[in-house]
Amino acid sequence: MVKIAIIGAGSTVFMKNIVTDIVLEPGLDSAHIALHDIDAERLAVSEKVAHRICEATNTTPTISAYLDRREALQDADFVITMIQVGGYQPATLTDFEIPKKYGLRQTIGDTLGVGGIMRGLRTVPVLQAIAHDMADCCPEALLLQYVNPMAINCLALSKLAPQLKYVGLCHSVQGTAIDLARDLGEKPEAIDYDCAGINHVAFYTRFEKRHADGRMEDLYPRLKLLAQSRDYGRGWEDCANHVRYDMLTRLGYFVTESSEHFAEYTPYFIKGNQPQLIDKYEIPLDEYPRRCEAQIAEWEAQAAALTGGGEMLCEKSVEYAARIIGAMVSGTGDKVHGNVANRGLIDNLPENACVEVPCLIDGNGLAPQKVGALPPHLAALMQTNINVQQLTVEALVTGKREHVYHAAMLDPHTAAELNLDQIWGLVNELLEAHGAAIPELR
């Protein structure tokens, strides 16, 4: 029996998607799914939801729940991480409120910028501890890593737990492809593309439609017409899509991550001295705190609905985890986009980087595919983000506080808004506020 451990299973809605995907994946309907969380109440809710998924899908996996992480990991074949270290309060709120005092505004704050840096500093040690437990309890298991900041976390794992087999997973590549198909009025299954880069800043270098007669049609001309007319749909969480359609007109390629995310990865869109940009691009400042507060407010009603006696809709999501497990267990080939260390995969990005590339999966495991060189201007844009990721990881590996300042100093959005004294002061205040949640830096 295949054992799949889910760490952070108290994230009930995401857990529901992943468990549904697993039980609906051919050959996995009788897997052992071990749920773990440090919050007993949320874990109990998730366990009930998992059993309801089994009933709704008429499947018979073994569902078990553990407050002890090592028990959940024992003899696992696959491990899925979906944790949020520090939670909304105090950690995420701190990452937004203190920068505001300096005039630095963010939208999501979980991938780059000072929010992403701090999130990485407090998350990597927990992931490292999970990797240590895996080395003892399930040394051959593959870690399917969903936690942000994706590139910082995965790059750090490649250095701090080099024995670990892992792949970082996100839904931005496949999810955006579906969104673009919708904008063009096309069926997602007819779309074919090449995509590579770094997580949240990957680009479709080819985006085509496969016609019934086998002919391939380049869809970029139509996407560029949509960009000019602004006649396109809204993105994730009903946020406006203007940022990345504008970037399409400037760069010639479409970026995978949503506009509200991408707005804070560059110096162009959120500028305190140009507030008109916020209206022009409909940029949702403080969007992640808004989502967190909405989820907290809706939690009791949501938990009641998920554990109650009403009908439960269980459909496959676009997430990759179950597909990877299914392909490895059955030996059937599949392709996903995963985040891995750049070991000769993208020629014009540094090896000391985490890249998002196509990966082939079969019974032999997961094999990242060589992409070659990306268009030079796309690689240059990615490098501005990689600088921040590398320096944050350097702080974690060496324990040197100075690299946190350097990471913030080189962050595109932070550097465009604050001077050096402000950056140093902001970092000091954030590190002090997070206290023991971040490892001691000298």
N, C-alpha and C positions, 0 to 999 in steps of 0.2 A: 504494500500500500504506500503510495506517495504521501509524504508528510510535508505540509506547507505551513510555516509559522508566520503569523501576521503580527508584527510588533507595532504597537500604537493603534490597536483595533478599536479603541474608544472613539476614534474618528468614525462614527457609526455610518454616516452617509457614504463616505468613500469606501469603508469596509463593505457595505452592502453591494456597491458596484463591483468590487474585486471578488467577493465571494460568489456573487451571481455569475460573473464571468467564469470563475473556476468550475462551478458545478455544471454550467452549460457547455463547457469545453469537452469535446469528445475524449473519453478515456479518463476524465478527472471527476466524474460524478460520484465516485466512491472514495475520494481522497480523504486523508486525515487533515483537517484544518484546525490548527492550534492558534487560538486568539490570546494575545497578551496586551495588557495595559496596566499602568500604575494607578489608574482611577477605577476603584472597584465598582462604583455605581455605573459608570459608562461601560465598563467591561460587561457587566450583567445585562445591560440593555443590548449591547452588540451580540452577546451570546443568544439572547432571545430572538433578535432579528435574523441571525444566521440560521436558527432552527426554522423560522418562518419561511426563509428563502428555500430551504430544503422541501418544506411542505408545498410551497407554491410551484416549485419546479419538478416535483415528484422525483427527487434525487436522494441518494442515501450516503452522503459523506459522513465521516465521524467528526463531530464538532466538540472541541474541548476548550476550556478557558482557564487561564493561569495569571495570577498576579506575580508569580515568580518567573522571570524572563528565561532563566536557564532551563526550567522545566519545559517551557514552550519550545525552546530551541533544540532540546535533546533529540538527536537522530533525525533532525529535519533534512529534507532534500532541497528545499527552497525556503528562503526567508524574504519576506516583504516588509520594508520599513515605511511607515507613514506617520512618524512622530512630529510633534511640535514642541520643542524644548522651551519652557518658560510660559507657554500659553499666551493668550491675548493680554491677560493681566498677570504679572506686571510687564512682561518682556516686550510684546509688540507695541503696547501703548507707550512704553518708554522710548522705543525706537522712533516713534512719530512725534511725541510731545516735546522732547528735548531739542531735536533739530528745528522744530517750529520756532523756538525761542531765538534761534540764530537767523530766522528768515528762510530756512531750508525746508521746502515742501516736498512731499513724496506722494505717490499713488498707492503702491503695493509694498515696497520696502522689504521684499523677501529674497531678492536675487543679487542686486548690486546696490551701490550707494551705501551710506552709513547704516541704513537698516539691514541691508544684505550682509555687510561686514560683521555687524554685531550678531546677527542671527547665525552666521557661520562660526563665529568664535564660541558661541554657547552650544551649538549643535554638534560640531565635529567631535568633541570629547565623548559625547554620548554614543555617537556612531562608532567611535573607536572602541568603546567598552562593549558594544554589541558584537563588533568584529572579534574582540578577545574572547567573548563567550562562545561565539561560533567556532573559533579555533579549538575550543575544548569540547563542545557539545555536538557539533556537526561540521567538521573541518572540510568536508567535500561539498557542502551546500553552496548554491549560487545565491548571492544577495541581489534582490531586485529592489533598487534604492529609489524611492519616490520623494525623498525629503529635500526641500529647498533650504539654502541656496545650492542648487544641483551641482554646478561646476566646482564651487568651493568644496563642497562635501566630498565629491568623488575624487577630485585631485588630492585632497588631504588623505583619503583612504588609501589611495595608491602609494602614498609615501609612508603613512603611519601603520598600515596593515598590508604590507606588500604580498603576503600570502593569500589574501582574500580574493575570491572570485566574485566579481560584482559587475553590474551594469546599472547605470542611472536611467530612469524612465520618466518620461513626461508625455503629455498628450498634445503638445502644441503643434508638432509636425502633422500628425494625422487629423487633428481637430481643425487646424486652419485650412487644410486641403478640403475638408468637408464644407467649411464656411465659404471658401472661394467658389466651390462648385455651386453652392446655393446662390451666391451673388450672380453667377453667370447663368443660372437656370439650367444647370447640367446635373446629371446623376453622379454622385460621388464614385460609384463603381466604374465609371467610364474614364476617370481621371488617372493619369500616370505622370510621375514626376521623379526628379532627382533633387535631393535636398541634403545640405550639410552645413556645418559651422560649429558654433558653440550653443549650448542650451539657451533658449530664448532669443538668441541672435543667430539663428540658422536661416538660410535663404534657399528658395526653390531655384536652382540653376536651370531646371527644365520643368515646364508645367504644361501638359498636353492632354488632349482628349483623344481617346481611341474610338474611332468610328466602327460601325458594324462590319464594314468591308476591310478593316484592318488599317485603314489610313490614319495617320497621326496628325492632329491639328495643334499648332502652337497657340495656346490660349493667352499668352502675354499681350498681344495686341488688343484683345478684348478687355483684359484687366486694366490696361492703361487708359482705354476709353472710359471705363467706369471711374477711374481715378479723376479724370478731367471733369466728368459730369457730376461726381459725388452721388451717383445713383447706385449705391451699394447698401447692403444691410448693416446692422449693428453687430458688434462682436460679443465676446464672452460677458455674461452678466449684464447684457443689454447696454454695454458701453459703446461709445462712438468709435468708429474705425478710421477716423481721418488721419491719424498720425502715420499709420503704416501704409495707407494708400498714397499719402504725400511722399513718403520715403520711396515708394515704388517709382514715382515720377523722377525722383532725384538720383536713385541708384540703378534703376532698371530691373530690379529683382524684388520679390515680395518676401518680407520677413515673417517668420513663423509665429512669433509671440504677439499677443494682443496689444492694441494701441496704448492701453493704460499702463501696461508693463513697460513697453518700449520707450514711452515718453521719458522715463527716468533713467534710461541707459545712455542717453546722449545729452549734450548741452543745449539743444535747440528749442525745446518745447516748454519747459517749466522755468520761467525766468521772472524773478521778483520785480525787475524793472520794466517788464513788458507783460502786464496782466492781461492784455487783450488776447494773447496767445491761448490762454486757458479757455476763453470763449470761442475763439476761432476753431480750435481743435476739440472742444468739448472734453477737456481733460479732467477726470474725476479725482481731484485731490483728496487725500485721506480715504481712498476707496477701500483699502484692506481693513482698516478699523470699522468702516461702515458695514462691511460684510460680516466681520466678526461679531459686532453688536447685534446684527440681525439674526445671526445663527444662535447666539446666546438667548435672545428674546424668544426665539421660536423653538428652542431645544425641547422644552417639556411637551409642547403640543406635537412636535415632530416625533419624539420618542414614543409618545402614546399612540400616534398613528402607525408607527412602524411595528410596535409590539401588540397592537390591538387585534381585533378579530376581523377587520375589513379585508377586502381583497388587496393583495400585494402584487404590484406589477414588477416583474423580473425580466429585464431585457439586457442583452449584452451591451457593454459600453465600448468606447474606443480605446480603452487602456490596453497596454501590451502584455501585462504580467501573465495572464492565463494563457495567452497564445504562445509565449515563450516556454512556459512549463509544459503545455500540451505538445509542442513540437519536439522538445527534448525527450519527453517520456515516450512518445509514439514513434519518434524518428522521422516524422513528416516534416518536410522543409517549410520554412516560413521566413519572412523578412520584416524587420522592424527598424526603427531608428533609436539608437541607444547612445548613452554618454559613457565614454571610456577615455583612458589616457591616450594621448596622441603619440602612438608608437609608429611613426612613418605613415600615418593615415591621411593627413592634410599637409601637403608639402610646405605651404607658406604660412603655417602657424607653428609656434614652438612646440617641441616635444614636452616641455614642462607646462602642459596645458591639458584641460579636459575638453574633448571635442564630441560633437553629436554627429554620428555618421550611420549609414546603413549597416545593419548587422544581419547575417544569415544565421538561422538556427536550425539544427537538426539533432539527431541522436548523439552527435559528438560534442554538442554544446553550442556556444555562441561565438561567431567569428566576425569581428568588425572588418569592414571592407575599405580598402584603400580608395580614396577619393582623388588624390593628386592635388593640384593647385586650384584654389578658388580664385574668382576674379579679384584682382589686387586691391580694389577699393573696398570690397567686402571684407577681405582679410584684415585690412588696415583698421576698419571700424571694429571688428572683433577684437583686435589687439588692445584697443583702449579699455575693453572690459576684462580681457585676460590679465592685464597689468594688475588690476584690483584683486582678481581672484588669486593670482600667484603670491602677491604680497600678504594677503590675509592668511593663506596657507603657510607662508614663511613664518609669520608670527606664531602660528600654532606649532609648527615643527621646532622652531628655535626657542620659543618662549620669550622672544624679544618684543617689547612693547613698541619700539620705534617703527616696526613694520606696519603696525595698525595706523599710525599717523601717515605713513607713506601710502598705504592703500587708500585712505580717505583723500589724501592730497592729489592722487592721480585719478580718482573717480571723476568721470566726465561731468556729471551733474553737480556734484559738490564743488569741484574746482571752478565751475562757471559762476557759482553763486557766492562763495565765501573766500576771504583772504586767508593767508597762512595762520595768522594768530587765531582767527575764528575756528579754523579746522582743528588746530591743536586744542583749543578750549572745548570744542564740541566733543572730540574724542575723549578727553579727560573726564568730562561730565558723564558721558555715556558709560564709560568703563566703571566709574564710581557708582553709578546708579544700578548697574547690573551686578556689581559685587561678586559674590561667590559663584554666580551662574556662569561666569567666564573664568577660565583658568588663570592663575596668577602669572602676570607678565612682568619681566624685570626691565 
